[in-house]
């Protein structure tokens, strides 16, 4: 019996210590809406892939153009109605006033003090990366089509740029403001830990 007692002299570890260790460790980015995240990138990336590989699979310019426009239209609808709302808490709509002028109305979800983490950082990065990187690619495609004198493809690329960027100046300024705040927050957070 004495030998068993000497073997049982192991250190007891509290379960609460384990909880403290996990709270001090940085949390892995969590994607709360994987389907929305997938479709946020799916339509955008699919339109780019169709543009790049269209001539290999189809000789019909019209079929390629219609496919790209449909994919980008689905992307606009998904971002406006689903992914923007779920992933980063944005919503917007078009309002036509009495004079017939079109106005875009933008809103963002206000986080209450109880729910400071309403938006997942991983989803936020996916959303803004997709929202910024894909239009940049379309602009690159526009210059490529222009300099290679592919006039019919230039029309498709211009439609791609317009459908991706369009006249959403308020959305662009919102994205710039948000990304600036994220950068500032990360910078100040890194300075506090070092």
N, CA, C and O of each residue as an XYZ file, in Angstrom:
776
protein
N       0.809     -1.187      0.000
C       0.000      0.000      0.000
C       0.854      1.254      0.000
O       0.492      2.260     -0.609
N       1.983      1.191      0.681
C       2.849      2.340      0.750
C       3.400      2.712     -0.628
O       3.599      3.887     -0.935
N       3.640      1.698     -1.441
C       4.162      1.982     -2.777
C       3.101      2.683     -3.635
O       3.432      3.570     -4.421
N       1.869      2.302     -3.492
C       0.806      2.957     -4.268
C       0.682      4.427     -3.889
O       0.453      5.276     -4.751
N       0.833      4.729     -2.598
C       0.738      6.116     -2.162
C       1.856      6.955     -2.764
O       1.630      8.112     -3.118
N       3.059      6.398     -2.888
C       4.154      7.174     -3.462
C       3.929      7.390     -4.962
O       4.368      8.399     -5.515
N       3.251      6.450     -5.620
C       2.939      6.643     -7.040
C       1.791      7.627     -7.232
O       1.688      8.270     -8.277
N       0.942      7.741     -6.237
C      -0.197      8.652     -6.332
C       0.164     10.090     -5.956
O      -0.708     10.958     -5.915
N       1.437     10.341     -5.684
C       1.850     11.690     -5.307
C       2.014     12.590     -6.537
O       2.859     13.486     -6.541
N       1.240     12.362     -7.537
C       1.309     13.226     -8.723
C       0.598     14.527     -8.418
O      -0.257     14.598     -7.535
N       0.956     15.524     -9.144
C       0.394     16.856     -8.917
C      -1.022     16.923     -9.461
O      -1.276     16.572    -10.613
N      -1.940     17.378     -8.620
C      -3.312     17.580     -9.076
C      -3.393     18.880     -9.861
O      -2.865     19.910     -9.444
N      -4.065     18.813    -11.007
C      -4.224     19.992    -11.845
C      -5.691     20.379    -11.818
O      -6.575     19.563    -12.079
N      -5.922     21.607    -11.505
C      -7.278     22.113    -11.429
C      -7.850     22.277    -12.834
O      -7.139     22.653    -13.766
N      -9.120     21.995    -12.970
C      -9.777     22.207    -14.248
C      -9.880     23.687    -14.581
O      -9.916     24.066    -15.751
N      -9.928     24.516    -13.554
C     -10.024     25.949    -13.784
C      -8.745     26.509    -14.393
O      -8.799     27.451    -15.183
N      -7.577     25.930    -14.029
C      -6.321     26.357    -14.635
C      -6.336     26.083    -16.134
O      -5.840     26.888    -16.922
N      -6.899     24.960    -16.519
C      -6.971     24.625    -17.941
C      -7.839     25.638    -18.679
O      -7.534     26.014    -19.811
N      -8.909     26.076    -18.043
C      -9.769     27.077    -18.672
C      -9.046     28.406    -18.818
O      -9.200     29.095    -19.827
N      -8.248     28.770    -17.802
C      -7.501     30.018    -17.891
C      -6.482     29.965    -19.015
O      -6.278     30.962    -19.708
N      -5.829     28.805    -19.211
C      -4.843     28.675    -20.284
C      -5.502     28.844    -21.647
O      -4.935     29.479    -22.536
N      -6.690     28.284    -21.816
C      -7.350     28.405    -23.112
C      -7.848     29.820    -23.357
O      -7.927     30.256    -24.505
N      -8.186     30.547    -22.291
C      -8.641     31.922    -22.505
C      -7.473     32.842    -22.808
O      -7.654     33.844    -23.499
N      -6.276     32.536    -22.313
C      -5.112     33.362    -22.597
C      -4.556     33.099    -23.988
O      -3.950     33.984    -24.592
N      -4.756     31.891    -24.500
C      -4.287     31.552    -25.832
C      -5.131     32.266    -26.873
O      -6.340     32.419    -26.695
N      -4.503     32.705    -27.963
C      -5.322     33.334    -29.002
C      -6.278     32.326    -29.617
O      -5.906     31.187    -29.901
N      -7.512     32.760    -29.815
C      -8.529     31.871    -30.362
C      -8.345     31.742    -31.862
O      -7.930     32.684    -32.538
N      -8.663     30.552    -32.374
C      -8.627     30.345    -33.811
C      -9.784     31.109    -34.428
O     -10.864     31.193    -33.844
N      -9.554     31.668    -35.612
C     -10.663     32.354    -36.267
C     -11.790     31.366    -36.548
O     -11.557     30.265    -37.049
N     -12.996     31.766    -36.225
C     -14.135     30.874    -36.364
C     -15.064     31.403    -37.436
O     -15.418     32.583    -37.447
N     -15.453     30.522    -38.330
C     -16.394     30.898    -39.378
C     -17.772     30.420    -38.934
O     -18.028     29.219    -38.848
N     -18.648     31.370    -38.655
C     -19.985     31.035    -38.166
C     -20.944     30.663    -39.289
O     -21.873     29.883    -39.078
N     -20.728     31.206    -40.463
C     -21.621     30.978    -41.604
C     -20.813     30.429    -42.782
O     -20.519     31.169    -43.721
N     -20.451     29.144    -42.745
C     -19.604     28.600    -43.815
C     -20.269     28.604    -45.185
O     -19.588     28.790    -46.193
N     -21.572     28.407    -45.246
C     -22.267     28.397    -46.541
C     -22.259     29.802    -47.145
O     -22.002     29.966    -48.337
N     -22.537     30.796    -46.334
C     -22.511     32.178    -46.819
C     -21.103     32.561    -47.251
O     -20.931     33.231    -48.270
N     -20.095     32.145    -46.491
C     -18.704     32.439    -46.852
C     -18.337     31.778    -48.172
O     -17.656     32.373    -49.007
N     -18.792     30.544    -48.355
C     -18.519     29.830    -49.601
C     -19.139     30.555    -50.793
O     -18.460     30.806    -51.788
N     -20.420     30.892    -50.697
C     -21.089     31.527    -51.821
C     -20.637     32.970    -52.042
O     -20.746     33.490    -53.153
N     -20.134     33.612    -51.001
C     -19.586     34.952    -51.184
C     -18.426     34.909    -52.179
O     -18.300     35.784    -53.035
N     -17.589     33.894    -52.057
C     -16.444     33.768    -52.962
C     -16.772     32.974    -54.213
O     -16.149     33.189    -55.253
N     -17.733     32.063    -54.142
C     -18.030     31.174    -55.260
C     -18.413     31.919    -56.531
O     -17.833     31.672    -57.589
N     -19.384     32.830    -56.445
C     -19.850     33.527    -57.637
C     -18.757     34.419    -58.226
O     -18.596     34.483    -59.445
N     -18.017     35.099    -57.372
C     -16.951     35.978    -57.843
C     -15.840     35.199    -58.527
O     -15.425     35.527    -59.638
N     -15.371     34.177    -57.855
C     -14.261     33.384    -58.395
C     -14.715     32.608    -59.630
O     -13.949     32.459    -60.581
N     -15.940     32.118    -59.623
C     -16.458     31.400    -60.795
C     -16.506     32.301    -62.020
O     -16.172     31.859    -63.119
N     -16.913     33.544    -61.854
C     -16.948     34.478    -62.985
C     -15.539     34.705    -63.531
O     -15.350     34.778    -64.745
N     -14.565     34.815    -62.655
C     -13.173     35.010    -63.092
C     -12.666     33.770    -63.817
O     -12.016     33.878    -64.857
N     -12.963     32.590    -63.270
C     -12.530     31.342    -63.913
C     -13.191     31.176    -65.278
O     -12.538     30.774    -66.240
N     -14.482     31.485    -65.365
C     -15.173     31.400    -66.657
C     -14.528     32.352    -67.653
O     -14.335     31.986    -68.812
N     -14.194     33.551    -67.234
C     -13.544     34.503    -68.131
C     -12.198     33.965    -68.620
O     -11.885     34.054    -69.807
N     -11.411     33.410    -67.708
C     -10.076     32.939    -68.072
C     -10.107     31.689    -68.956
O      -9.272     31.544    -69.849
N     -11.058     30.793    -68.713
C     -11.072     29.505    -69.411
C     -12.160     29.384    -70.465
O     -12.327     28.318    -71.059
N     -12.893     30.442    -70.703
C     -14.050     30.371    -71.579
C     -13.688     29.967    -73.000
O     -14.371     29.131    -73.592
N     -12.657     30.526    -73.544
C     -12.285     30.227    -74.924
C     -11.804     28.790    -75.094
O     -11.837     28.251    -76.200
N     -11.355     28.167    -74.004
C     -10.923     26.772    -74.090
C     -12.096     25.810    -74.197
O     -12.008     24.791    -74.883
N     -13.212     26.135    -73.510
C     -14.336     25.210    -73.436
C     -15.474     25.529    -74.402
O     -16.275     24.653    -74.728
N     -15.548     26.763    -74.857
C     -16.669     27.147    -75.704
C     -16.204     28.140    -76.762
O     -15.376     29.012    -76.502
N     -16.750     27.985    -77.947
C     -16.424     28.938    -79.006
C     -17.476     30.044    -79.078
O     -17.349     30.975    -79.874
N     -18.506     29.941    -78.253
C     -19.588     30.925    -78.271
C     -19.275     32.076    -77.308
O     -19.284     31.913    -76.087
N     -19.002     33.224    -77.889
C     -18.727     34.414    -77.095
C     -19.950     34.823    -76.277
O     -19.827     35.217    -75.117
N     -21.128     34.728    -76.891
C     -22.370     35.132    -76.222
C     -22.630     34.264    -74.991
O     -23.017     34.783    -73.944
N     -22.424     32.959    -75.103
C     -22.643     32.057    -73.965
C     -21.698     32.408    -72.815
O     -22.096     32.408    -71.650
N     -20.455     32.703    -73.152
C     -19.491     33.085    -72.112
C     -19.890     34.395    -71.445
O     -19.848     34.514    -70.221
N     -20.277     35.378    -72.256
C     -20.659     36.680    -71.724
C     -21.880     36.555    -70.813
O     -21.906     37.128    -69.724
N     -22.887     35.806    -71.259
C     -24.106     35.642    -70.455
C     -23.788     34.906    -69.153
O     -24.310     35.263    -68.097
N     -22.942     33.889    -69.222
C     -22.566     33.143    -68.014
C     -21.864     34.056    -67.010
O     -22.169     34.023    -65.818
N     -20.933     34.864    -67.489
C     -20.201     35.777    -66.601
C     -21.149     36.797    -65.986
O     -21.069     37.074    -64.789
N     -22.042     37.354    -66.788
C     -22.984     38.349    -66.266
C     -23.938     37.716    -65.253
O     -24.253     38.332    -64.235
N     -24.394     36.508    -65.518
C     -25.269     35.825    -64.551
C     -24.549     35.545    -63.239
O     -25.115     35.732    -62.161
N     -23.299     35.095    -63.331
C     -22.536     34.829    -62.106
C     -22.315     36.109    -61.308
O     -22.444     36.105    -60.084
N     -21.987     37.191    -61.981
C     -21.766     38.456    -61.272
C     -23.072     39.038    -60.732
O     -23.074     39.697    -59.692
N     -24.165     38.801    -61.422
C     -25.470     39.241    -60.906
C     -25.855     38.448    -59.661
O     -26.368     39.011    -58.693
N     -25.607     37.140    -59.691
C     -25.856     36.308    -58.503
C     -24.970     36.756    -57.354
O     -25.396     36.761    -56.199
N     -23.735     37.134    -57.669
C     -22.824     37.627    -56.645
C     -23.364     38.898    -56.021
O     -23.367     39.035    -54.797
N     -23.823     39.834    -56.848
C     -24.366     41.085    -56.310
C     -25.556     40.801    -55.401
O     -25.660     41.360    -54.310
N     -26.453     39.928    -55.857
C     -27.619     39.608    -55.035
C     -27.197     38.960    -53.727
O     -27.717     39.306    -52.666
N     -26.253     38.015    -53.794
C     -25.813     37.314    -52.577
C     -25.155     38.284    -51.598
O     -25.424     38.225    -50.398
N     -24.300     39.171    -52.091
C     -23.623     40.117    -51.203
C     -24.629     41.092    -50.595
O     -24.573     41.393    -49.403
N     -25.534     41.573    -51.416
C     -26.505     42.565    -50.934
C     -27.486     41.966    -49.935
O     -27.784     42.589    -48.917
N     -27.986     40.781    -50.206
C     -29.077     40.231    -49.405
C     -28.658     39.217    -48.351
O     -29.366     39.043    -47.359
N     -27.533     38.546    -48.536
C     -27.198     37.467    -47.617
C     -25.833     37.658    -46.961
O     -25.754     37.856    -45.749
N     -24.763     37.602    -47.745
C     -23.430     37.549    -47.143
C     -23.047     38.839    -46.437
O     -22.407     38.797    -45.386
N     -23.422     39.978    -46.987
C     -23.111     41.237    -46.311
C     -23.757     41.324    -44.948
O     -23.157     41.807    -43.988
N     -24.979     40.855    -44.875
C     -25.730     40.904    -43.612
C     -25.190     39.894    -42.602
O     -25.001     40.221    -41.430
N     -24.944     38.664    -43.061
C     -24.502     37.621    -42.140
C     -23.042     37.762    -41.732
O     -22.701     37.579    -40.563
N     -22.185     38.084    -42.684
C     -20.749     38.047    -42.423
C     -20.217     39.292    -41.728
O     -19.345     39.185    -40.865
N     -20.721     40.474    -42.084
C     -20.189     41.702    -41.489
C     -21.252     42.657    -40.979
O     -20.921     43.744    -40.504
N     -22.513     42.281    -41.064
C     -23.572     43.122    -40.521
C     -23.911     44.337    -41.356
O     -24.311     45.367    -40.814
N     -23.757     44.235    -42.676
C     -24.107     45.343    -43.565
C     -25.405     45.039    -44.280
O     -25.722     43.882    -44.558
N     -26.141     46.077    -44.569
C     -27.284     45.937    -45.461
C     -27.448     47.247    -46.208
O     -27.150     48.323    -45.690
N     -27.916     47.135    -47.409
C     -28.135     48.323    -48.211
C     -29.225     48.056    -49.220
O     -29.519     46.914    -49.575
N     -29.819     49.156    -49.674
C     -30.863     49.062    -50.665
C     -30.882     50.351    -51.459
O     -30.261     51.346    -51.085
N     -31.604     50.308    -52.554
C     -31.721     51.460    -53.432
C     -33.069     52.120    -53.188
O     -34.103     51.454    -53.152
N     -33.045     53.428    -53.021
C     -34.258     54.207    -52.782
C     -34.367     55.258    -53.882
O     -33.401     55.967    -54.164
N     -35.523     55.357    -54.493
C     -35.759     56.364    -55.525
C     -36.667     57.430    -54.933
O     -37.786     57.153    -54.502
N     -36.153     58.661    -54.923
C     -36.934     59.744    -54.314
C     -38.001     60.255    -55.281
O     -38.160     59.729    -56.383
N     -38.727     61.285    -54.855
C     -39.838     61.825    -55.652
C     -39.377     62.428    -56.972
O     -40.141     62.469    -57.936
N     -38.130     62.897    -57.022
C     -37.599     63.481    -58.252
C     -37.108     62.426    -59.235
O     -36.715     62.757    -60.354
N     -37.126     61.175    -58.830
C     -36.668     60.088    -59.692
C     -35.182     59.785    -59.567
O     -34.641     58.996    -60.341
N     -34.518     60.409    -58.594
C     -33.090     60.146    -58.379
C     -32.918     58.894    -57.535
O     -33.655     58.648    -56.581
N     -31.928     58.119    -57.918
C     -31.630     56.878    -57.210
C     -30.627     57.151    -56.096
O     -29.597     57.787    -56.321
N     -30.931     56.670    -54.900
C     -30.052     56.834    -53.742
C     -29.806     55.469    -53.110
O     -30.739     54.697    -52.887
N     -28.539     55.183    -52.823
C     -28.210     53.963    -52.097
C     -28.205     54.281    -50.613
O     -27.601     55.264    -50.184
N     -28.874     53.455    -49.834
C     -28.928     53.616    -48.387
C     -28.116     52.481    -47.772
O     -28.392     51.309    -48.029
N     -27.112     52.826    -46.959
C     -26.228     51.845    -46.341
C     -26.421     51.872    -44.830
O     -26.529     52.938    -44.224
N     -26.462     50.694    -44.235
C     -26.549     50.568    -42.777
C     -25.598     49.475    -42.318
O     -25.351     48.499    -43.026
N     -25.076     49.661    -41.125
C     -24.271     48.608    -40.510
C     -24.829     48.315    -39.129
O     -25.373     49.191    -38.456
N     -24.683     47.068    -38.727
C     -25.199     46.635    -37.430
C     -24.403     47.294    -36.322
O     -23.172     47.300    -36.348
N     -25.102     47.840    -35.363
C     -24.456     48.437    -34.201
C     -24.303     47.360    -33.139
O     -25.274     46.709    -32.754
N     -23.072     47.179    -32.669
C     -22.817     46.169    -31.642
C     -23.113     46.765    -30.274
O     -22.623     47.838    -29.923
N     -23.924     46.046    -29.513
C     -24.216     46.497    -28.157
C     -23.037     46.142    -27.258
O     -22.223     45.297    -27.629
N     -22.926     46.763    -26.088
C     -21.800     46.456    -25.195
C     -21.751     44.973    -24.795
O     -20.671     44.440    -24.538
N     -22.913     44.305    -24.742
C     -22.914     42.889    -24.375
C     -22.347     42.028    -25.490
O     -21.687     41.026    -25.212
N     -22.585     42.390    -26.741
C     -22.111     41.574    -27.844
C     -21.072     42.337    -28.641
O     -21.363     42.888    -29.703
N     -19.856     42.362    -28.114
C     -18.788     43.070    -28.809
C     -18.251     42.247    -29.971
O     -17.606     42.798    -30.863
N     -18.501     40.950    -29.982
C     -17.980     40.074    -31.029
C     -19.127     39.531    -31.873
O     -19.252     38.314    -32.015
N     -19.960     40.389    -32.432
C     -21.071     39.911    -33.250
C     -20.598     39.427    -34.610
O     -21.271     38.617    -35.246
N     -19.450     39.911    -35.063
C     -18.929     39.549    -36.373
C     -17.643     38.752    -36.186
O     -16.747     39.162    -35.449
N     -17.567     37.624    -36.856
C     -16.366     36.807    -36.812
C     -15.262     37.484    -37.618
O     -15.499     37.949    -38.732
N     -14.058     37.539    -37.057
C     -12.948     38.179    -37.766
C     -12.590     37.417    -39.027
O     -12.234     38.029    -40.034
N     -12.678     36.092    -38.996
C     -12.365     35.294    -40.180
C     -13.366     35.593    -41.297
O     -12.978     35.769    -42.452
N     -14.631     35.648    -40.955
C     -15.656     35.972    -41.952
C     -15.489     37.393    -42.472
O     -15.684     37.654    -43.659
N     -15.133     38.295    -41.596
C     -14.919     39.673    -42.005
C     -13.775     39.770    -43.007
O     -13.878     40.484    -44.004
N     -12.701     39.062    -42.746
C     -11.566     39.067    -43.681
C     -11.946     38.450    -45.017
O     -11.585     38.977    -46.068
N     -12.669     37.344    -44.986
C     -13.116     36.707    -46.227
C     -13.999     37.669    -47.015
O     -13.835     37.818    -48.226
N     -14.930     38.316    -46.332
C     -15.854     39.231    -46.997
C     -15.104     40.374    -47.669
O     -15.295     40.622    -48.859
N     -14.252     41.074    -46.919
C     -13.583     42.250    -47.473
C     -12.516     41.866    -48.484
O     -12.299     42.598    -49.450
N     -11.850     40.744    -48.289
C     -10.863     40.303    -49.278
C     -11.542     40.007    -50.614
O     -11.053     40.414    -51.667
N     -12.664     39.301    -50.567
C     -13.409     39.023    -51.791
C     -13.965     40.276    -52.419
O     -13.995     40.406    -53.643
N     -14.407     41.201    -51.584
C     -15.009     42.434    -52.087
C     -13.976     43.356    -52.732
O     -14.320     44.152    -53.605
N     -12.720     43.256    -52.312
C     -11.681     44.130    -52.852
C     -10.843     43.437    -53.932
O     -10.552     44.039    -54.966
N     -10.457     42.191    -53.704
C      -9.522     41.518    -54.617
C     -10.131     41.224    -55.986
O      -9.462     41.408    -57.002
N     -11.358     40.781    -56.036
C     -11.965     40.427    -57.322
C     -12.140     41.629    -58.250
O     -11.824     41.509    -59.433
N     -12.625     42.774    -57.782
C     -12.670     43.928    -58.681
C     -11.290     44.366    -59.171
O     -11.152     44.838    -60.299
N     -10.274     44.210    -58.327
C      -8.911     44.535    -58.762
C      -8.517     43.625    -59.924
O      -7.907     44.081    -60.891
N      -8.863     42.343    -59.833
C      -8.579     41.423    -60.935
C      -9.319     41.834    -62.204
O      -8.754     41.768    -63.295
N     -10.578     42.257    -62.074
C     -11.329     42.699    -63.251
C     -10.692     43.936    -63.881
O     -10.690     44.065    -65.105
N     -10.161     44.831    -63.086
C      -9.476     46.010    -63.630
C      -8.205     45.581    -64.364
O      -7.894     46.117    -65.428
N      -7.480     44.629    -63.811
C      -6.289     44.091    -64.495
C      -6.692     43.450    -65.814
O      -6.016     43.635    -66.826
N      -7.794     42.694    -65.811
C      -8.286     42.088    -67.055
C      -8.663     43.160    -68.069
O      -8.464     42.974    -69.269
N      -9.203     44.277    -67.600
C      -9.590     45.368    -68.502
C      -8.356     45.932    -69.208
O      -8.371     46.134    -70.423
N      -7.291     46.185    -68.448
C      -6.068     46.683    -69.079
C      -5.475     45.634    -70.016
O      -4.979     45.979    -71.089
N      -5.519     44.387    -69.636
C      -5.007     43.314    -70.488
C      -5.781     43.229    -71.801
O      -5.180     43.106    -72.868
N      -7.105     43.294    -71.730
C      -7.923     43.246    -72.946
C      -7.712     44.494    -73.802
O      -7.729     44.418    -75.030
N      -7.515     45.623    -73.162
C      -7.298     46.869    -73.895
C      -5.972     46.838    -74.654
O      -5.913     47.189    -75.832
N      -4.917     46.416    -73.972
C      -3.597     46.416    -74.600
C      -3.407     45.278    -75.597
O      -2.534     45.354    -76.461
N      -4.208     44.232    -75.486
C      -4.112     43.134    -76.455
C      -5.130     43.285    -77.585
O      -5.251     42.404    -78.437
N      -5.857     44.393    -77.593
C      -6.846     44.716    -78.631
C      -7.926     43.651    -78.768
O      -8.362     43.353    -79.880
N      -8.354     43.084    -77.670
C      -9.462     42.123    -77.670
C     -10.726     42.901    -77.323
O     -11.184     42.890    -76.180
N     -11.280     43.573    -78.323
C     -12.368     44.525    -78.118
C     -13.620     43.843    -77.582
O     -14.259     44.364    -76.667
N     -13.983     42.681    -78.138
C     -15.204     42.033    -77.663
C     -15.060     41.591    -76.207
O     -16.030     41.643    -75.452
N     -13.864     41.157    -75.803
C     -13.656     40.770    -74.412
C     -13.546     41.989    -73.519
O     -13.853     41.919    -72.328
N     -13.111     43.108    -74.084
C     -13.064     44.347    -73.311
C     -14.460     44.735    -72.843
O     -14.627     45.222    -71.725
N     -15.459     44.524    -73.684
C     -16.841     44.816    -73.297
C     -17.275     43.945    -72.116
O     -17.938     44.425    -71.197
N     -16.900     42.665    -72.144
C     -17.246     41.749    -71.039
C     -16.536     42.182    -69.763
O     -17.131     42.186    -68.686
N     -15.270     42.546    -69.886
C     -14.501     42.943    -68.710
C     -15.039     44.245    -68.132
O     -15.097     44.397    -66.912
N     -15.429     45.176    -68.975
C     -16.008     46.429    -68.475
C     -17.309     46.140    -67.731
O     -17.587     46.750    -66.698
N     -18.107     45.207    -68.258
C     -19.323     44.819    -67.527
C     -18.960     44.167    -66.193
O     -19.642     44.379    -65.190
N     -17.886     43.376    -66.185
C     -17.429     42.768    -64.933
C     -17.009     43.809    -63.921
O     -17.333     43.701    -62.738
N     -16.281     44.829    -64.386
C     -15.849     45.904    -63.485
C     -17.060     46.663    -62.959
O     -17.143     46.962    -61.767
N     -18.001     46.974    -63.852
C     -19.187     47.734    -63.438
C     -20.026     46.925    -62.454
O     -20.518     47.473    -61.468
N     -20.195     45.628    -62.710
C     -20.996     44.808    -61.796
C     -20.287     44.571    -60.463
O     -20.944     44.379    -59.440
N     -18.959     44.584    -60.466
C     -18.224     44.392    -59.221
C     -18.068     45.696    -58.450
O     -18.220     45.713    -57.229
N     -17.771     46.771    -59.138
C     -17.525     48.053    -58.481
C     -18.740     48.947    -58.612
O     -19.263     49.458    -57.622
N     -19.183     49.129    -59.847
C     -20.371     49.926    -60.109
C     -20.233     51.336    -59.583
O     -19.135     51.887    -59.511
N     -21.356     51.907    -59.221
C     -21.352     53.262    -58.667
C     -21.555     53.195    -57.166
O     -22.226     54.048    -56.585
N     -20.987     52.203    -56.552
C     -21.142     52.025    -55.097
C     -20.060     52.803    -54.366
O     -19.253     52.216    -53.645
N     -20.037     54.093    -54.542
C     -19.008     54.922    -53.906
C     -19.131     54.861    -52.398
O     -18.122     54.830    -51.694
N     -20.352     54.844    -51.894
C     -20.547     54.770    -50.436
C     -20.030     53.452    -49.888
O     -19.450     53.419    -48.803
N     -20.232     52.354    -50.630
C     -19.740     51.052    -50.181
C     -18.219     51.043    -50.164
O     -17.609     50.482    -49.253
N     -17.604     51.662    -51.168
C     -16.153     51.729    -51.212
C     -15.624     52.536    -50.032
O     -14.644     52.138    -49.402
N     -16.256     53.657    -49.726
C     -15.798     54.458    -48.587
C     -16.043     53.724    -47.276
O     -15.248     53.843    -46.344
N     -17.138     52.961    -47.194
C     -17.383     52.163    -45.996
C     -16.310     51.102    -45.838
O     -15.817     50.877    -44.733
N     -15.943     50.443    -46.937
C     -14.911     49.403    -46.886
C     -13.582     50.001    -46.471
O     -12.872     49.423    -45.649
N     -13.236     51.151    -47.029
C     -11.982     51.810    -46.673
C     -11.976     52.197    -45.204
O     -10.976     52.001    -44.512
N     -13.074     52.738    -44.731
C     -13.184     53.124    -43.328
C     -13.051     51.907    -42.413
O     -12.335     51.945    -41.413
N     -13.748     50.833    -42.767
C     -13.709     49.624    -41.945
C     -12.305     49.032    -41.909
O     -11.802     48.679    -40.842
N     -11.666     48.922    -43.090
C     -10.324     48.356    -43.144
C      -9.338     49.230    -42.383
O      -8.427     48.715    -41.734
N      -9.508     50.542    -42.454
C      -8.651     51.446    -41.692
C      -8.813     51.249    -40.198
O      -7.831     51.250    -39.456
N     -10.058     51.078    -39.750
C     -10.314     50.824    -38.330
C      -9.709     49.500    -37.890
O      -9.147     49.404    -36.799
N      -9.821     48.467    -38.741
C      -9.252     47.163    -38.407
C      -7.729     47.270    -38.296
O      -7.130     46.718    -37.372
N      -7.114     47.973    -39.229
C      -5.662     48.145    -39.201
C      -5.237     48.893    -37.949
O      -4.274     48.510    -37.285
N      -5.956     49.959    -37.629
C      -5.639     50.738    -36.430
C      -5.814     49.894    -35.169
O      -4.990     49.957    -34.257
N      -6.883     49.107    -35.121
C      -7.131     48.267    -33.951
C      -6.036     47.217    -33.793
O      -5.575     46.964    -32.680
N      -5.619     46.605    -34.899
C      -4.557     45.600    -34.828
C      -3.236     46.238    -34.437
O      -2.467     45.655    -33.673
N      -2.967     47.419    -34.949
C      -1.740     48.101    -34.619
C      -1.700     48.469    -33.150
O      -0.691     48.243    -32.482
N      -2.777     49.028    -32.641
C      -2.807     49.392    -31.231
C      -2.836     48.156    -30.345
O      -2.275     48.177    -29.249
N      -3.473     47.087    -30.790
C      -3.492     45.842    -30.019
C      -2.127     45.213    -29.951
O      -1.747     44.673    -28.913
N      -1.357     45.272    -31.063
C      -0.003     44.723    -31.072
C       0.924     45.530    -30.204
O       1.816     44.973    -29.564
N       0.726     46.865    -30.165
C       1.587     47.708    -29.333
C       1.358     47.440    -27.855
O       2.289     47.537    -27.056
N       0.119     47.102    -27.480
C      -0.179     46.852    -26.076
C       0.419     45.548    -25.609
O       0.800     45.430    -24.444
N       0.515     44.539    -26.507
C       1.036     43.246    -26.080
C       2.539     43.218    -26.064
O       3.116     42.377    -25.375
N       3.219     44.113    -26.803
C       4.688     44.075    -26.823
C       5.319     44.989    -25.823
O       6.545     45.055    -25.733
